Amino acid sequence: MNAIDLAKAGLTSSLGTTLAFLEGFSDTDMLVRPAEGANHAAWQLGHLILSERFILGDNLPGVAFQALPAGFEVNHGKERAHATDLSGWLGMAGYAELMRETRTATLAAVEQLSEAQLDHPTQGRLATKAPKLGNLLVLVGNHDLMHAGQFTVIRRKLGKPVLF
């Protein structure tokens, strides 16, 4: 296995784990907050979709993300993280589809990289945390898993089975 294969495996695994923790969630379950002031899964998935596009957009050569539905960025921005208005959110199937589309675009671009490109310096506000493209790809996968951990709390609150 080379470094490109490893990067792809990490990104594929983190997506699979994240979506597994949402297995069996209804559209209503997606709007359950695990605690007062915490974000529901719908906002968090929208945040992950937007974040991957923002983090990699100017740093990953050849990445071609599909257009998001109208209003998606506004509905999933920081301003709506704690919104009590339950309109404007997608259902579980819609989020899963957008997550997969986004990750598919990322993986297609990663597939075209040379191993040497993983050492290219990154640009933007995350350059100090992830100074090279390889670091940035790891950060994207870790970001998925951090939110997946939050989904386990929602699973418990909803009485859903423990997965792992």
Backbone as numpy.savetxt, mean C-alpha at the origin, in Angstrom:
# Nx Ny Nz CAx CAy CAz Cx Cy Cz
18.78 -16.76 -6.74 17.92 -15.58 -6.74 18.82 -14.34 -6.74
18.52 -13.41 -7.62 19.29 -12.17 -7.63 18.51 -11.07 -6.88
19.11 -9.89 -6.81 18.51 -8.79 -6.04 17.17 -8.34 -6.61
17.02 -8.37 -7.92 15.74 -7.99 -8.54 14.66 -8.99 -8.13
15.00 -10.28 -8.21 14.04 -11.31 -7.80 13.66 -11.15 -6.34
14.64 -10.81 -5.51 14.38 -10.62 -4.09 13.47 -9.42 -3.84
13.71 -8.34 -4.56 12.85 -7.16 -4.42 11.42 -7.49 -4.83
11.28 -8.18 -5.95 9.94 -8.56 -6.42 9.26 -9.50 -5.42
10.01 -10.45 -4.87 9.43 -11.38 -3.90 8.95 -10.64 -2.65
9.73 -9.69 -2.18 9.32 -8.92 -1.01 8.06 -8.11 -1.25
7.99 -7.47 -2.41 6.81 -6.67 -2.73 5.57 -7.53 -2.95
5.77 -8.68 -3.55 4.65 -9.61 -3.77 4.16 -10.17 -2.44
5.08 -10.54 -1.58 4.73 -11.10 -0.28 4.02 -10.08 0.61
4.52 -8.85 0.63 3.89 -7.85 1.49 2.47 -7.54 1.03
2.25 -7.50 -0.27 0.89 -7.29 -0.78 -0.01 -8.45 -0.38
0.48 -9.67 -0.57 -0.32 -10.84 -0.22 -0.69 -10.88 1.25
0.27 -10.56 2.10 0.02 -10.55 3.54 -0.99 -9.47 3.90
-0.82 -8.28 3.34 -1.72 -7.17 3.63 -3.16 -7.52 3.25
-3.34 -8.03 2.04 -4.69 -8.38 1.60 -5.24 -9.58 2.36
-4.38 -10.49 2.80 -4.85 -11.64 3.59 -5.49 -11.19 4.90
-4.91 -10.17 5.52 -5.47 -9.68 6.78 -6.84 -9.04 6.60
-7.19 -8.70 5.37 -8.50 -8.12 5.08 -9.47 -9.15 4.51
-9.02 -10.39 4.44 -9.86 -11.46 3.93 -11.13 -11.58 4.77
-12.26 -11.63 4.08 -13.54 -11.77 4.77 -14.12 -10.45 5.25
-13.46 -9.33 4.97 -14.01 -8.03 5.37 -15.12 -7.65 4.40
-16.24 -7.22 4.95 -17.31 -6.66 4.14 -17.00 -5.19 3.89
-17.77 -4.57 3.02 -17.58 -3.15 2.79 -17.81 -2.35 4.07
-18.73 -2.79 4.90 -18.99 -2.14 6.18 -17.82 -2.34 7.13
-17.24 -3.53 7.14 -16.08 -3.81 7.99 -14.92 -2.87 7.67
-14.81 -2.49 6.41 -13.72 -1.62 5.98 -13.77 -0.25 6.65
-14.93 0.11 7.21 -15.10 1.42 7.84 -15.06 1.37 9.36
-14.72 0.22 9.92 -14.63 0.07 11.37 -13.27 0.60 11.84
-13.33 1.45 12.85 -12.09 1.98 13.43 -11.72 1.11 14.63
-10.47 0.69 14.72 -10.09 -0.19 15.83 -10.12 0.50 17.19
-9.98 1.80 17.19 -10.03 2.59 18.42 -10.40 4.02 18.04
-10.86 4.77 19.01 -11.20 6.17 18.74 -9.96 6.90 18.20
-10.15 7.61 17.11 -9.06 8.37 16.51 -8.18 7.57 15.57
-8.39 6.27 15.48 -7.59 5.43 14.58 -8.24 5.43 13.20
-7.45 5.13 12.20 -7.95 5.11 10.82 -8.59 3.76 10.48
-9.68 3.81 9.73 -10.30 2.57 9.28 -9.53 2.00 8.09
-9.79 0.76 7.77 -9.06 0.06 6.71 -9.26 0.71 5.34
-10.44 1.27 5.08 -10.67 1.90 3.77 -9.69 3.06 3.57
-9.57 3.93 4.57 -8.64 5.05 4.42 -7.21 4.52 4.31
-6.87 3.53 5.13 -5.50 3.01 5.12 -5.12 2.40 3.77
-6.02 1.65 3.15 -5.71 1.08 1.84 -5.56 2.19 0.79
-6.44 3.17 0.85 -6.29 4.30 -0.06 -4.95 4.99 0.15
-4.56 5.13 1.39 -3.26 5.72 1.75 -2.11 4.89 1.18
-2.19 3.57 1.28 -1.14 2.71 0.74 -1.04 2.85 -0.77
-2.17 2.90 -1.43 -2.20 3.04 -2.89 -1.56 4.37 -3.29
-1.97 5.45 -2.64 -1.41 6.76 -2.97 0.07 6.84 -2.61
0.44 6.28 -1.48 1.83 6.33 -1.02 2.77 5.62 -1.98
2.39 4.44 -2.44 3.25 3.71 -3.36 3.50 4.53 -4.62
2.46 5.15 -5.11 2.57 5.96 -6.32 3.44 7.20 -6.06
3.27 7.81 -4.90 4.05 9.00 -4.55 5.51 8.63 -4.31
5.75 7.59 -3.55 7.11 7.20 -3.18 7.92 6.78 -4.40
7.31 6.00 -5.27 8.06 5.45 -6.39 7.96 6.25 -7.69
6.95 7.07 -7.81 6.67 7.75 -9.07 7.84 8.43 -9.73
8.62 9.20 -8.98 9.76 9.91 -9.55 11.08 9.15 -9.38
11.04 8.00 -8.74 12.27 7.27 -8.44 12.41 5.95 -9.18
11.30 5.36 -9.60 11.35 4.05 -10.25 11.21 4.23 -11.76
12.31 4.05 -12.49 12.26 4.25 -13.94 11.22 3.34 -14.61
10.46 3.94 -15.51 9.52 3.18 -16.32 8.22 2.78 -15.64
8.00 3.20 -14.40 6.75 2.82 -13.75 5.59 3.56 -14.41
4.51 2.84 -14.69 3.34 3.41 -15.37 2.09 3.01 -14.60
1.71 3.84 -13.65 0.52 3.57 -12.85 -0.72 3.97 -13.63
-1.78 3.16 -13.51 -3.05 3.49 -14.14 -3.69 4.65 -13.38
-4.57 5.36 -14.05 -5.28 6.47 -13.43 -6.16 5.95 -12.30
-6.28 6.75 -11.26 -7.15 6.43 -10.14 -8.55 6.98 -10.41
-9.56 6.41 -9.75 -10.92 6.95 -9.93 -10.99 8.42 -9.54
-11.88 9.14 -10.17 -12.07 10.57 -9.87 -12.32 10.76 -8.37
-11.64 11.72 -7.79 -11.81 12.05 -6.38 -11.04 11.17 -5.41
-10.34 10.16 -5.90 -9.66 9.21 -5.02 -8.62 9.91 -4.13
-7.81 10.77 -4.73 -6.76 11.43 -3.95 -7.35 12.31 -2.85
-8.40 13.02 -3.15 -9.05 13.87 -2.15 -9.67 13.01 -1.05
-10.39 11.96 -1.44 -11.07 11.11 -0.46 -10.10 10.39 0.47
-8.86 10.17 0.02 -7.91 9.40 0.83 -6.72 10.22 1.30
-6.85 11.53 1.22 -5.81 12.41 1.72 -5.85 12.52 3.23
-4.85 13.13 3.81 -4.76 13.27 5.26 -5.96 13.98 5.87
-6.55 14.90 5.11 -7.69 15.67 5.61 -8.89 14.79 5.93
-9.00 13.64 5.26 -10.15 12.76 5.48 -9.81 11.55 6.33
-8.63 11.50 6.88 -8.21 10.34 7.67 -9.17 10.06 8.83
-9.70 11.09 9.41 -10.59 10.91 10.57 -12.01 11.37 10.28
-12.37 11.42 9.00 -13.70 11.87 8.60 -14.77 10.94 9.17
-15.83 11.54 9.62 -16.97 10.75 10.10 -17.98 10.50 8.98
-17.86 11.28 7.91 -18.71 11.08 6.74 -18.30 9.76 6.07
-19.24 8.85 5.95 -18.93 7.52 5.42 -19.15 7.42 3.91
-19.27 8.55 3.23 -19.41 8.50 1.77 -18.04 8.68 1.12
-17.95 8.25 -0.13 -16.72 8.45 -0.89 -15.70 7.34 -0.77
-16.00 6.32 0.01 -15.07 5.21 0.18 -15.43 4.11 -0.81
-14.46 3.35 -1.21 -14.70 2.20 -2.08 -15.04 0.99 -1.23
-15.51 -0.06 -1.87 -15.70 -1.33 -1.17 -14.40 -2.11 -1.16
-14.39 -3.19 -0.42 -13.19 -4.02 -0.30 -12.67 -4.46 -1.66
-13.55 -4.89 -2.54 -13.13 -5.36 -3.86 -12.46 -4.24 -4.66
-12.97 -3.04 -4.56 -12.37 -1.91 -5.27 -10.97 -1.59 -4.78
-10.79 -1.62 -3.45 -9.45 -1.36 -2.90 -8.48 -2.47 -3.29
-8.92 -3.70 -3.20 -8.03 -4.83 -3.54 -7.60 -4.72 -5.00
-8.53 -4.36 -5.87 -8.20 -4.23 -7.29 -7.17 -3.13 -7.52
-7.38 -1.97 -6.87 -6.43 -0.86 -7.04 -5.07 -1.18 -6.43
-5.07 -1.90 -5.30 -3.79 -2.32 -4.70 -3.04 -3.22 -5.67
-3.75 -4.18 -6.23 -3.11 -5.12 -7.16 -2.63 -4.41 -8.43
-3.44 -3.50 -8.97 -3.03 -2.75 -10.17 -1.79 -1.93 -9.90
-1.76 -1.27 -8.76 -0.62 -0.44 -8.40 0.63 -1.30 -8.25
0.50 -2.41 -7.54 1.66 -3.27 -7.32 2.11 -3.94 -8.61
1.16 -4.29 -9.48 1.52 -4.87 -10.77 2.37 -3.90 -11.58
2.01 -2.62 -11.57 2.80 -1.61 -12.28 4.19 -1.49 -11.66
4.26 -1.51 -10.33 5.55 -1.44 -9.65 6.41 -2.63 -10.03
5.84 -3.83 -9.96 6.60 -5.05 -10.26 7.06 -5.07 -11.72
6.24 -4.58 -12.63 6.64 -4.55 -14.04 7.85 -3.64 -14.24
7.87 -2.52 -13.53 9.02 -1.61 -13.62 10.26 -2.21 -12.96
10.07 -2.86 -11.82 11.20 -3.50 -11.12 11.80 -4.58 -12.01
10.96 -5.31 -12.71 11.41 -6.38 -13.60 12.38 -5.86 -14.67
12.23 -4.61 -15.04 13.07 -4.02 -16.09 14.38 -3.42 -15.57
14.54 -3.38 -14.25 15.75 -2.80 -13.66 16.93 -3.74 -13.79
18.10 -3.15 -13.79 19.33 -3.93 -13.60 19.63 -3.90 -12.10
20.42 -4.83 -11.64 20.78 -4.82 -10.22 21.51 -3.54 -9.85
22.31 -3.02 -10.75 23.05 -1.79 -10.48 22.11 -0.61 -10.21
20.94 -0.61 -10.84 19.99 0.48 -10.64 19.43 0.52 -9.23
19.46 -0.59 -8.53 18.99 -0.61 -7.14 19.85 0.30 -6.26
21.08 0.61 -6.71 21.98 1.50 -5.97 21.83 2.97 -6.36
20.94 3.28 -7.31 20.76 4.68 -7.71 20.22 5.50 -6.55
20.76 6.69 -6.35 20.27 7.57 -5.28 18.80 7.95 -5.52
18.06 8.07 -4.45 16.66 8.49 -4.55 16.57 10.00 -4.38
15.41 10.51 -4.77 15.14 11.93 -4.64 13.84 12.11 -3.87
13.67 13.27 -3.29 12.43 13.57 -2.59 12.60 13.50 -1.09
11.49 13.66 -0.41 11.54 13.79 1.05 11.91 12.50 1.78
11.86 11.38 1.11 12.24 10.12 1.76 13.68 9.71 1.47
14.43 10.54 0.77 15.80 10.20 0.39 16.70 9.96 1.61
16.44 10.64 2.71 17.29 10.41 3.89 16.96 9.07 4.56
15.71 8.63 4.48 15.31 7.34 5.07 15.61 6.18 4.12
15.54 6.44 2.84 15.77 5.41 1.82 16.65 6.03 0.74
17.97 6.05 0.97 18.86 6.77 0.07 19.06 6.14 -1.31
18.74 4.87 -1.45 18.91 4.18 -2.74 17.58 3.56 -3.16
17.43 3.33 -4.44 16.19 2.76 -4.96 15.85 1.44 -4.28
16.84 0.59 -4.06 16.59 -0.68 -3.36 15.99 -0.46 -1.98
16.51 0.54 -1.26 15.97 0.88 0.06 14.52 1.33 -0.04
14.22 2.08 -1.09 12.87 2.60 -1.29 11.88 1.47 -1.56
12.30 0.46 -2.31 11.44 -0.69 -2.57 11.15 -1.46 -1.28
12.15 -1.59 -0.43 11.95 -2.25 0.86 10.98 -1.43 1.71
11.14 -0.11 1.69 10.26 0.77 2.46 8.80 0.58 2.04
8.55 0.47 0.75 7.17 0.28 0.26 6.58 -1.01 0.82
7.33 -2.10 0.77 6.85 -3.36 1.32 6.64 -3.30 2.82
7.56 -2.66 3.53 7.41 -2.51 4.98 6.21 -1.66 5.35
5.94 -0.66 4.53 4.77 0.21 4.77 3.48 -0.62 4.70
3.40 -1.50 3.69 2.25 -2.42 3.61 2.08 -3.18 4.92
3.19 -3.77 5.37 3.13 -4.66 6.54 2.81 -3.91 7.82
3.26 -2.66 7.92 2.92 -1.87 9.10 1.41 -1.69 9.19
0.78 -1.41 8.05 -0.68 -1.27 8.05 -1.37 -2.63 8.24
-0.78 -3.67 7.70 -1.36 -5.01 7.91 -1.45 -5.32 9.40
-0.46 -4.89 10.14 -0.52 -5.07 11.60 -1.71 -4.36 12.21
-2.06 -3.20 11.68 -3.23 -2.49 12.17 -4.52 -3.22 11.81
-4.49 -3.90 10.65 -5.68 -4.64 10.24 -5.94 -5.83 11.16
-4.91 -6.37 11.79 -5.12 -7.48 12.73 -5.96 -7.03 13.92
-5.77 -5.79 14.33 -6.55 -5.26 15.45 -8.02 -5.13 15.04
-8.26 -4.67 13.83 -9.64 -4.58 13.34 -10.24 -5.98 13.25
-9.46 -6.95 12.77 -9.95 -8.34 12.70 -10.41 -8.81 14.08
-9.60 -8.55 15.09 -9.95 -8.97 16.45 -11.22 -8.27 16.92
-11.31 -6.99 16.67 -12.49 -6.23 17.08 -13.75 -6.78 16.44
-13.63 -7.24 15.18 -14.78 -7.77 14.45 -15.04 -9.24 14.75
-14.17 -9.87 15.54 -14.35 -11.29 15.88 -13.99 -12.22 14.74
-13.16 -11.76 13.82 -12.74 -12.60 12.70 -11.62 -13.53 13.15
-11.44 -14.68 12.47 -10.41 -15.63 12.89 -8.99 -15.05 12.77
-8.14 -15.52 13.67 -6.72 -15.17 13.62 -6.12 -15.90 12.42
-5.31 -15.20 11.65 -4.76 -15.79 10.43 -3.36 -16.37 10.61
-2.51 -15.66 11.30 -1.12 -16.10 11.42 -0.72 -16.17 12.87
